[in-house]
Amino acid sequence: LNPLAIPVDKAHEAKDILRNYDLLRVTEISVGLSAFFNWSMTMVEEREKLLESQRRIVR
């Protein structure tokens, strides 16, 4: 999945949902869930970094 394909508003929405959890908490529930949580957080962070890079280029 290309982080640029993620709409910015959806990345922000995902971040708002995921901020209620942490890796330790989700790992206690399921190792599989922790892998998905970690991947999701990484994708959101990458999308935010790409957005910031795009903004710098436009300036």
PQR file with spaces between the fields and no chain letter, atoms N, CA, C, O and H, PARSE charges and radii, in Angstrom:
ATOM       1  N    LEU     1       0.850   -1.185    0.000 -0.4000 1.5000
ATOM       2  CA   LEU     1       0.000    0.000    0.000 -0.0000 2.0000
ATOM       3  C    LEU     1       0.882    1.229    0.000  0.5500 1.7000
ATOM       4  O    LEU     1       1.833    1.329    0.776 -0.5500 1.4000
ATOM       5  N    ASN     2       0.566    2.140   -0.855 -0.4000 1.5000
ATOM       6  CA   ASN     2       1.286    3.397   -0.974 -0.0000 2.0000
ATOM       7  C    ASN     2       0.659    4.415   -0.019  0.5500 1.7000
ATOM       8  O    ASN     2      -0.532    4.702   -0.137 -0.5500 1.4000
ATOM       9  H    ASN     2      -0.206    2.059   -1.485  0.4000 1.0000
ATOM      10  N    PRO     3       1.425    4.965    0.918 -0.5600 1.5000
ATOM      11  CA   PRO     3       0.862    5.943    1.854  0.2800 2.0000
ATOM      12  C    PRO     3       0.240    7.155    1.158  0.5500 1.7000
ATOM      13  O    PRO     3      -0.677    7.773    1.699 -0.5500 1.4000
ATOM      14  N    LEU     4       0.728    7.497   -0.033 -0.4000 1.5000
ATOM      15  CA   LEU     4       0.139    8.622   -0.760 -0.0000 2.0000
ATOM      16  C    LEU     4      -1.288    8.333   -1.208  0.5500 1.7000
ATOM      17  O    LEU     4      -2.048    9.258   -1.494 -0.5500 1.4000
ATOM      18  H    LEU     4       1.473    6.995   -0.473  0.4000 1.0000
ATOM      19  N    ALA     5      -1.655    7.066   -1.269 -0.4000 1.5000
ATOM      20  CA   ALA     5      -3.008    6.685   -1.679 -0.0000 2.0000
ATOM      21  C    ALA     5      -4.014    6.851   -0.542  0.5500 1.7000
ATOM      22  O    ALA     5      -5.221    6.747   -0.759 -0.5500 1.4000
ATOM      23  H    ALA     5      -1.037    6.314   -1.037  0.4000 1.0000
ATOM      24  N    ILE     6      -3.524    7.105    0.655 -0.4000 1.5000
ATOM      25  CA   ILE     6      -4.408    7.259    1.814 -0.0000 2.0000
ATOM      26  C    ILE     6      -4.879    8.708    1.878  0.5500 1.7000
ATOM      27  O    ILE     6      -4.050    9.612    1.983 -0.5500 1.4000
ATOM      28  H    ILE     6      -2.544    7.190    0.831  0.4000 1.0000
ATOM      29  N    PRO     7      -6.188    8.951    1.819 -0.5600 1.5000
ATOM      30  CA   PRO     7      -6.679   10.320    1.963  0.2800 2.0000
ATOM      31  C    PRO     7      -6.267   10.889    3.330  0.5500 1.7000
ATOM      32  O    PRO     7      -6.342   10.201    4.348 -0.5500 1.4000
ATOM      33  N    VAL     8      -5.838   12.135    3.331 -0.4000 1.5000
ATOM      34  CA   VAL     8      -5.348   12.761    4.561 -0.0000 2.0000
ATOM      35  C    VAL     8      -6.411   12.732    5.653  0.5500 1.7000
ATOM      36  O    VAL     8      -6.092   12.473    6.814 -0.5500 1.4000
ATOM      37  H    VAL     8      -5.778   12.693    2.503  0.4000 1.0000
ATOM      38  N    ASP     9      -7.661   12.991    5.303 -0.4000 1.5000
ATOM      39  CA   ASP     9      -8.711   12.993    6.323 -0.0000 2.0000
ATOM      40  C    ASP     9      -8.887   11.609    6.942  0.5500 1.7000
ATOM      41  O    ASP     9      -9.188   11.495    8.130 -0.5500 1.4000
ATOM      42  H    ASP     9      -7.920   13.202    4.360  0.4000 1.0000
ATOM      43  N    LYS    10      -8.703   10.565    6.150 -0.4000 1.5000
ATOM      44  CA   LYS    10      -8.812    9.196    6.687 -0.0000 2.0000
ATOM      45  C    LYS    10      -7.618    8.872    7.578  0.5500 1.7000
ATOM      46  O    LYS    10      -7.770    8.166    8.575 -0.5500 1.4000
ATOM      47  H    LYS    10      -8.459   10.657    5.185  0.4000 1.0000
ATOM      48  N    ALA    11      -6.449    9.368    7.240 -0.4000 1.5000
ATOM      49  CA   ALA    11      -5.272    9.164    8.093 -0.0000 2.0000
ATOM      50  C    ALA    11      -5.478    9.846    9.441  0.5500 1.7000
ATOM      51  O    ALA    11      -5.136    9.284   10.482 -0.5500 1.4000
ATOM      52  H    ALA    11      -6.325    9.941    6.431  0.4000 1.0000
ATOM      53  N    HIS    12      -6.035   11.052    9.425 -0.4000 1.5000
ATOM      54  CA   HIS    12      -6.310   11.759   10.681 -0.0000 2.0000
ATOM      55  C    HIS    12      -7.381   11.037   11.497  0.5500 1.7000
ATOM      56  O    HIS    12      -7.290   10.959   12.722 -0.5500 1.4000
ATOM      57  H    HIS    12      -6.313   11.509    8.580  0.4000 1.0000
ATOM      58  N    GLU    13      -8.380   10.520   10.820 -0.4000 1.5000
ATOM      59  CA   GLU    13      -9.435    9.768   11.503 -0.0000 2.0000
ATOM      60  C    GLU    13      -8.858    8.511   12.164  0.5500 1.7000
ATOM      61  O    GLU    13      -9.182    8.198   13.309 -0.5500 1.4000
ATOM      62  H    GLU    13      -8.454   10.583    9.825  0.4000 1.0000
ATOM      63  N    ALA    14      -8.010    7.803   11.436 -0.4000 1.5000
ATOM      64  CA   ALA    14      -7.374    6.599   11.987 -0.0000 2.0000
ATOM      65  C    ALA    14      -6.506    6.952   13.185  0.5500 1.7000
ATOM      66  O    ALA    14      -6.501    6.232   14.183 -0.5500 1.4000
ATOM      67  H    ALA    14      -7.746    8.057   10.505  0.4000 1.0000
ATOM      68  N    LYS    15      -5.776    8.051   13.094 -0.4000 1.5000
ATOM      69  CA   LYS    15      -4.915    8.475   14.204 -0.0000 2.0000
ATOM      70  C    LYS    15      -5.756    8.786   15.442  0.5500 1.7000
ATOM      71  O    LYS    15      -5.380    8.425   16.557 -0.5500 1.4000
ATOM      72  H    LYS    15      -5.780    8.636   12.283  0.4000 1.0000
ATOM      73  N    ASP    16      -6.885    9.449   15.246 -0.4000 1.5000
ATOM      74  CA   ASP    16      -7.776    9.762   16.370 -0.0000 2.0000
ATOM      75  C    ASP    16      -8.283    8.495   17.052  0.5500 1.7000
ATOM      76  O    ASP    16      -8.392    8.450   18.277 -0.5500 1.4000
ATOM      77  H    ASP    16      -7.190    9.741   14.340  0.4000 1.0000
ATOM      78  N    ILE    17      -8.586    7.487   16.278 -0.4000 1.5000
ATOM      79  CA   ILE    17      -9.063    6.220   16.843 -0.0000 2.0000
ATOM      80  C    ILE    17      -7.932    5.486   17.550  0.5500 1.7000
ATOM      81  O    ILE    17      -8.098    5.009   18.673 -0.5500 1.4000
ATOM      82  H    ILE    17      -8.497    7.524   15.282  0.4000 1.0000
ATOM      83  N    LEU    18      -6.778    5.396   16.886 -0.4000 1.5000
ATOM      84  CA   LEU    18      -5.659    4.616   17.416 -0.0000 2.0000
ATOM      85  C    LEU    18      -4.998    5.252   18.632  0.5500 1.7000
ATOM      86  O    LEU    18      -4.352    4.555   19.415 -0.5500 1.4000
ATOM      87  H    LEU    18      -6.642    5.783   15.974  0.4000 1.0000
ATOM      88  N    ARG    19      -5.149    6.562   18.802 -0.4000 1.5000
ATOM      89  CA   ARG    19      -4.492    7.217   19.941 -0.0000 2.0000
ATOM      90  C    ARG    19      -5.061    6.748   21.282  0.5500 1.7000
ATOM      91  O    ARG    19      -4.462    6.991   22.330 -0.5500 1.4000
ATOM      92  H    ARG    19      -5.674    7.127   18.166  0.4000 1.0000
ATOM      93  N    ASN    20      -6.200    6.088   21.253 -0.4000 1.5000
ATOM      94  CA   ASN    20      -6.793    5.557   22.484 -0.0000 2.0000
ATOM      95  C    ASN    20      -6.146    4.256   22.941  0.5500 1.7000
ATOM      96  O    ASN    20      -6.494    3.725   23.996 -0.5500 1.4000
ATOM      97  H    ASN    20      -6.687    5.890   20.402  0.4000 1.0000
ATOM      98  N    TYR    21      -5.207    3.741   22.153 -0.4000 1.5000
ATOM      99  CA   TYR    21      -4.572    2.458   22.442 -0.0000 2.0000
ATOM     100  C    TYR    21      -3.058    2.610   22.407  0.5500 1.7000
ATOM     101  O    TYR    21      -2.532    3.602   21.903 -0.5500 1.4000
ATOM     102  H    TYR    21      -4.925    4.172   21.296  0.4000 1.0000
ATOM     103  N    ASP    22      -2.367    1.619   22.947 -0.4000 1.5000
ATOM     104  CA   ASP    22      -0.917    1.567   22.806 -0.0000 2.0000
ATOM     105  C    ASP    22      -0.519    0.130   22.491  0.5500 1.7000
ATOM     106  O    ASP    22      -1.309   -0.801   22.646 -0.5500 1.4000
ATOM     107  H    ASP    22      -2.794    0.812   23.356  0.4000 1.0000
ATOM     108  N    LEU    23       0.717   -0.026   22.046 -0.4000 1.5000
ATOM     109  CA   LEU    23       1.170   -1.333   21.587 -0.0000 2.0000
ATOM     110  C    LEU    23       1.096   -2.386   22.685  0.5500 1.7000
ATOM     111  O    LEU    23       0.726   -3.530   22.421 -0.5500 1.4000
ATOM     112  H    LEU    23       1.359    0.731   21.920  0.4000 1.0000
ATOM     113  N    LEU    24       1.438   -2.020   23.891 -0.4000 1.5000
ATOM     114  CA   LEU    24       1.384   -2.980   24.998 -0.0000 2.0000
ATOM     115  C    LEU    24      -0.043   -3.476   25.220  0.5500 1.7000
ATOM     116  O    LEU    24      -0.278   -4.671   25.397 -0.5500 1.4000
ATOM     117  H    LEU    24       1.739   -1.091   24.105  0.4000 1.0000
ATOM     118  N    ARG    25      -0.981   -2.549   25.208 -0.4000 1.5000
ATOM     119  CA   ARG    25      -2.387   -2.921   25.433 -0.0000 2.0000
ATOM     120  C    ARG    25      -2.906   -3.863   24.350  0.5500 1.7000
ATOM     121  O    ARG    25      -3.552   -4.866   24.653 -0.5500 1.4000
ATOM     122  H    ARG    25      -0.791   -1.577   25.064  0.4000 1.0000
ATOM     123  N    VAL    26      -2.624   -3.542   23.095 -0.4000 1.5000
ATOM     124  CA   VAL    26      -3.149   -4.404   22.032 -0.0000 2.0000
ATOM     125  C    VAL    26      -2.409   -5.740   21.970  0.5500 1.7000
ATOM     126  O    VAL    26      -2.993   -6.747   21.569 -0.5500 1.4000
ATOM     127  H    VAL    26      -2.099   -2.727   22.848  0.4000 1.0000
ATOM     128  N    THR    27      -1.138   -5.764   22.359 -0.4000 1.5000
ATOM     129  CA   THR    27      -0.399   -7.026   22.386 -0.0000 2.0000
ATOM     130  C    THR    27      -0.973   -7.972   23.427  0.5500 1.7000
ATOM     131  O    THR    27      -0.976   -9.188   23.232 -0.5500 1.4000
ATOM     132  H    THR    27      -0.664   -4.946   22.685  0.4000 1.0000
ATOM     133  N    GLU    28      -1.461   -7.415   24.537 -0.4000 1.5000
ATOM     134  CA   GLU    28      -2.098   -8.243   25.568 -0.0000 2.0000
ATOM     135  C    GLU    28      -3.357   -8.911   25.030  0.5500 1.7000
ATOM     136  O    GLU    28      -3.727   -9.998   25.473 -0.5500 1.4000
ATOM     137  H    GLU    28      -1.458   -6.428   24.696  0.4000 1.0000
ATOM     138  N    ILE    29      -4.005   -8.263   24.083 -0.4000 1.5000
ATOM     139  CA   ILE    29      -5.224   -8.813   23.490 -0.0000 2.0000
ATOM     140  C    ILE    29      -4.880   -9.859   22.435  0.5500 1.7000
ATOM     141  O    ILE    29      -5.443  -10.954   22.426 -0.5500 1.4000
ATOM     142  H    ILE    29      -3.704   -7.380   23.723  0.4000 1.0000
ATOM     143  N    SER    30      -3.941   -9.509   21.540 -0.4000 1.5000
ATOM     144  CA   SER    30      -3.608  -10.417   20.438 -0.0000 2.0000
ATOM     145  C    SER    30      -2.318   -9.967   19.764  0.5500 1.7000
ATOM     146  O    SER    30      -2.119   -8.780   19.506 -0.5500 1.4000
ATOM     147  H    SER    30      -3.483   -8.620   21.548  0.4000 1.0000
ATOM     148  N    VAL    31      -1.453  -10.921   19.486 -0.4000 1.5000
ATOM     149  CA   VAL    31      -0.220  -10.606   18.762 -0.0000 2.0000
ATOM     150  C    VAL    31      -0.555  -10.165   17.335  0.5500 1.7000
ATOM     151  O    VAL    31       0.084   -9.261   16.796 -0.5500 1.4000
ATOM     152  H    VAL    31      -1.615  -11.885   19.696  0.4000 1.0000
ATOM     153  N    GLY    32      -1.547  -10.796   16.733 -0.4000 1.5000
ATOM     154  CA   GLY    32      -1.976  -10.401   15.392 -0.0000 2.0000
ATOM     155  C    GLY    32      -2.504   -8.981   15.375  0.5500 1.7000
ATOM     156  O    GLY    32      -2.218   -8.214   14.456 -0.5500 1.4000
ATOM     157  H    GLY    32      -2.066  -11.530   17.171  0.4000 1.0000
ATOM     158  N    LEU    33      -3.275   -8.632   16.394 -0.4000 1.5000
ATOM     159  CA   LEU    33      -3.788   -7.270   16.509 -0.0000 2.0000
ATOM     160  C    LEU    33      -2.644   -6.283   16.662  0.5500 1.7000
ATOM     161  O    LEU    33      -2.688   -5.187   16.103 -0.5500 1.4000
ATOM     162  H    LEU    33      -3.508   -9.255   17.141  0.4000 1.0000
ATOM     163  N    SER    34      -1.622   -6.664   17.415 -0.4000 1.5000
ATOM     164  CA   SER    34      -0.489   -5.753   17.609 -0.0000 2.0000
ATOM     165  C    SER    34       0.245   -5.510   16.290  0.5500 1.7000
ATOM     166  O    SER    34       0.727   -4.404   16.044 -0.5500 1.4000
ATOM     167  H    SER    34      -1.586   -7.554   17.869  0.4000 1.0000
ATOM     168  N    ALA    35       0.333   -6.532   15.445 -0.4000 1.5000
ATOM     169  CA   ALA    35       0.969   -6.353   14.134 -0.0000 2.0000
ATOM     170  C    ALA    35       0.159   -5.378   13.282  0.5500 1.7000
ATOM     171  O    ALA    35       0.728   -4.500   12.634 -0.5500 1.4000
ATOM     172  H    ALA    35      -0.058   -7.430   15.645  0.4000 1.0000
ATOM     173  N    PHE    36      -1.164   -5.530   13.280 -0.4000 1.5000
ATOM     174  CA   PHE    36      -2.024   -4.626   12.523 -0.0000 2.0000
ATOM     175  C    PHE    36      -1.960   -3.213   13.088  0.5500 1.7000
ATOM     176  O    PHE    36      -1.905   -2.243   12.331 -0.5500 1.4000
ATOM     177  H    PHE    36      -1.626   -6.244   13.807  0.4000 1.0000
ATOM     178  N    PHE    37      -1.966   -3.090   14.409 -0.4000 1.5000
ATOM     179  CA   PHE    37      -1.871   -1.787   15.064 -0.0000 2.0000
ATOM     180  C    PHE    37      -0.574   -1.094   14.654  0.5500 1.7000
ATOM     181  O    PHE    37      -0.583    0.078   14.276 -0.5500 1.4000
ATOM     182  H    PHE    37      -2.010   -3.878   15.024  0.4000 1.0000
ATOM     183  N    ASN    38       0.530   -1.815   14.730 -0.4000 1.5000
ATOM     184  CA   ASN    38       1.832   -1.245   14.391 -0.0000 2.0000
ATOM     185  C    ASN    38       1.877   -0.823   12.924  0.5500 1.7000
ATOM     186  O    ASN    38       2.373    0.256   12.601 -0.5500 1.4000
ATOM     187  H    ASN    38       0.537   -2.767   15.037  0.4000 1.0000
ATOM     188  N    TRP    39       1.363   -1.667   12.042 -0.4000 1.5000
ATOM     189  CA   TRP    39       1.317   -1.335   10.619 -0.0000 2.0000
ATOM     190  C    TRP    39       0.458   -0.092   10.389  0.5500 1.7000
ATOM     191  O    TRP    39       0.842    0.799    9.631 -0.5500 1.4000
ATOM     192  H    TRP    39       0.960   -2.544   12.304  0.4000 1.0000
ATOM     193  N    SER    40      -0.696   -0.032   11.037 -0.4000 1.5000
ATOM     194  CA   SER    40      -1.602    1.107   10.875 -0.0000 2.0000
ATOM     195  C    SER    40      -0.946    2.404   11.327  0.5500 1.7000
ATOM     196  O    SER    40      -1.020    3.419   10.635 -0.5500 1.4000
ATOM     197  H    SER    40      -1.009   -0.756   11.653  0.4000 1.0000
ATOM     198  N    MET    41      -0.308    2.367   12.485 -0.4000 1.5000
ATOM     199  CA   MET    41       0.370    3.559   13.000 -0.0000 2.0000
ATOM     200  C    MET    41       1.491    3.995   12.056  0.5500 1.7000
ATOM     201  O    MET    41       1.687    5.188   11.823 -0.5500 1.4000
ATOM     202  H    MET    41      -0.248    1.543   13.048  0.4000 1.0000
ATOM     203  N    THR    42       2.213    3.032   11.522 -0.4000 1.5000
ATOM     204  CA   THR    42       3.298    3.351   10.593 -0.0000 2.0000
ATOM     205  C    THR    42       2.755    4.011    9.332  0.5500 1.7000
ATOM     206  O    THR    42       3.334    4.982    8.844 -0.5500 1.4000
ATOM     207  H    THR    42       2.054    2.063   11.711  0.4000 1.0000
ATOM     208  N    MET    43       1.658    3.498    8.801 -0.4000 1.5000
ATOM     209  CA   MET    43       1.059    4.080    7.596 -0.0000 2.0000
ATOM     210  C    MET    43       0.578    5.503    7.856  0.5500 1.7000
ATOM     211  O    MET    43       0.769    6.381    7.015 -0.5500 1.4000
ATOM     212  H    MET    43       1.188    2.709    9.197  0.4000 1.0000
ATOM     213  N    VAL    44      -0.042    5.740    9.006 -0.4000 1.5000
ATOM     214  CA   VAL    44      -0.512    7.083    9.358 -0.0000 2.0000
ATOM     215  C    VAL    44       0.678    8.035    9.482  0.5500 1.7000
ATOM     216  O    VAL    44       0.642    9.149    8.959 -0.5500 1.4000
ATOM     217  H    VAL    44      -0.198    5.027    9.689  0.4000 1.0000
ATOM     218  N    GLU    45       1.721    7.600   10.168 -0.4000 1.5000
ATOM     219  CA   GLU    45       2.909    8.444   10.336 -0.0000 2.0000
ATOM     220  C    GLU    45       3.561    8.753    8.988  0.5500 1.7000
ATOM     221  O    GLU    45       3.982    9.885    8.748 -0.5500 1.4000
ATOM     222  H    GLU    45       1.750    6.696   10.593  0.4000 1.0000
ATOM     223  N    GLU    46       3.646    7.760    8.116 -0.4000 1.5000
ATOM     224  CA   GLU    46       4.228    7.986    6.792 -0.0000 2.0000
ATOM     225  C    GLU    46       3.391    8.978    5.992  0.5500 1.7000
ATOM     226  O    GLU    46       3.935    9.844    5.307 -0.5500 1.4000
ATOM     227  H    GLU    46       3.304    6.841    8.311  0.4000 1.0000
ATOM     228  N    ARG    47       2.066    8.851    6.079 -0.4000 1.5000
ATOM     229  CA   ARG    47       1.190    9.782    5.352 -0.0000 2.0000
ATOM     230  C    ARG    47       1.389   11.195    5.860  0.5500 1.7000
ATOM     231  O    ARG    47       1.429   12.136    5.067 -0.5500 1.4000
ATOM     232  H    ARG    47       1.624    8.147    6.635  0.4000 1.0000
ATOM     233  N    GLU    48       1.514   11.361    7.177 -0.4000 1.5000
ATOM     234  CA   GLU    48       1.739   12.690    7.745 -0.0000 2.0000
ATOM     235  C    GLU    48       3.081   13.266    7.288  0.5500 1.7000
ATOM     236  O    GLU    48       3.168   14.451    6.967 -0.5500 1.4000
ATOM     237  H    GLU    48       1.481   10.597    7.820  0.4000 1.0000
ATOM     238  N    LYS    49       4.113   12.444    7.258 -0.4000 1.5000
ATOM     239  CA   LYS    49       5.432   12.905    6.797 -0.0000 2.0000
ATOM     240  C    LYS    49       5.382   13.316    5.332  0.5500 1.7000
ATOM     241  O    LYS    49       5.968   14.327    4.946 -0.5500 1.4000
ATOM     242  H    LYS    49       4.042   11.481    7.518  0.4000 1.0000
ATOM     243  N    LEU    50       4.685   12.537    4.519 -0.4000 1.5000
ATOM     244  CA   LEU    50       4.564   12.870    3.104 -0.0000 2.0000
ATOM     245  C    LEU    50       3.783   14.162    2.905  0.5500 1.7000
ATOM     246  O    LEU    50       4.123   14.961    2.033 -0.5500 1.4000
ATOM     247  H    LEU    50       4.208   11.715    4.832  0.4000 1.0000
ATOM     248  N    LEU    51       2.750   14.372    3.697 -0.4000 1.5000
ATOM     249  CA   LEU    51       1.977   15.610    3.614 -0.0000 2.0000
ATOM     250  C    LEU    51       2.860   16.802    3.955  0.5500 1.7000
ATOM     251  O    LEU    51       2.816   17.824    3.271 -0.5500 1.4000
ATOM     252  H    LEU    51       2.475   13.722    4.405  0.4000 1.0000
ATOM     253  N    GLU    52       3.652   16.677    4.999 -0.4000 1.5000
ATOM     254  CA   GLU    52       4.557   17.763    5.387 -0.0000 2.0000
ATOM     255  C    GLU    52       5.576   18.033    4.281  0.5500 1.7000
ATOM     256  O    GLU    52       5.884   19.190    3.994 -0.5500 1.4000
ATOM     257  H    GLU    52       3.687   15.847    5.555  0.4000 1.0000
ATOM     258  N    SER    53       6.092   16.990    3.669 -0.4000 1.5000
ATOM     259  CA   SER    53       7.041   17.158    2.559 -0.0000 2.0000
ATOM     260  C    SER    53       6.377   17.870    1.385  0.5500 1.7000
ATOM     261  O    SER    53       6.977   18.744    0.759 -0.5500 1.4000
ATOM     262  H    SER    53       5.841   16.051    3.903  0.4000 1.0000
ATOM     263  N    GLN    54       5.146   17.493    1.093 -0.4000 1.5000
ATOM     264  CA   GLN    54       4.414   18.138    0.004 -0.0000 2.0000
ATOM     265  C    GLN    54       4.201   19.615    0.305  0.5500 1.7000
ATOM     266  O    GLN    54       4.313   20.452   -0.590 -0.5500 1.4000
ATOM     267  H    GLN    54       4.659   16.783    1.601  0.4000 1.0000
ATOM     268  N    ARG    55       3.901   19.937    1.540 -0.4000 1.5000
ATOM     269  CA   ARG    55       3.691   21.342    1.923 -0.0000 2.0000
ATOM     270  C    ARG    55       4.974   22.151    1.783  0.5500 1.7000
ATOM     271  O    ARG    55       4.937   23.306    1.360 -0.5500 1.4000
ATOM     272  H    ARG    55       3.810   19.257    2.267  0.4000 1.0000
ATOM     273  N    ARG    56       6.107   21.551    2.135 -0.4000 1.5000
ATOM     274  CA   ARG    56       7.393   22.251    2.005 -0.0000 2.0000
ATOM     275  C    ARG    56       7.716   22.537    0.543  0.5500 1.7000
ATOM     276  O    ARG    56       8.249   23.596    0.212 -0.5500 1.4000
ATOM     277  H    ARG    56       6.137   20.612    2.479  0.4000 1.0000
ATOM     278  N    ILE    57       7.391   21.589   -0.322 -0.4000 1.5000
ATOM     279  CA   ILE    57       7.672   21.764   -1.748 -0.0000 2.0000
ATOM     280  C    ILE    57       6.843   22.906   -2.317  0.5500 1.7000
ATOM     281  O    ILE    57       7.338   23.685   -3.131 -0.5500 1.4000
ATOM     282  H    ILE    57       6.958   20.729   -0.052  0.4000 1.0000
ATOM     283  N    VAL    58       5.595   23.014   -1.899 -0.4000 1.5000
ATOM     284  CA   VAL    58       4.683   24.031   -2.416 -0.0000 2.0000
ATOM     285  C    VAL    58       5.112   25.428   -1.974  0.5500 1.7000
ATOM     286  O    VAL    58       4.902   26.400   -2.699 -0.5500 1.4000
ATOM     287  H    VAL    58       5.193   22.382   -1.237  0.4000 1.0000
ATOM     288  N    ARG    59       5.703   25.529   -0.803 -0.4000 1.5000
ATOM     289  CA   ARG    59       6.103   26.851   -0.287 -0.0000 2.0000
ATOM     290  C    ARG    59       7.164   27.417   -1.103  0.5500 1.7000
ATOM     291  O    ARG    59       7.632   28.522   -0.828 -0.5500 1.4000
ATOM     292  H    ARG    59       5.873   24.739   -0.214  0.4000 1.0000
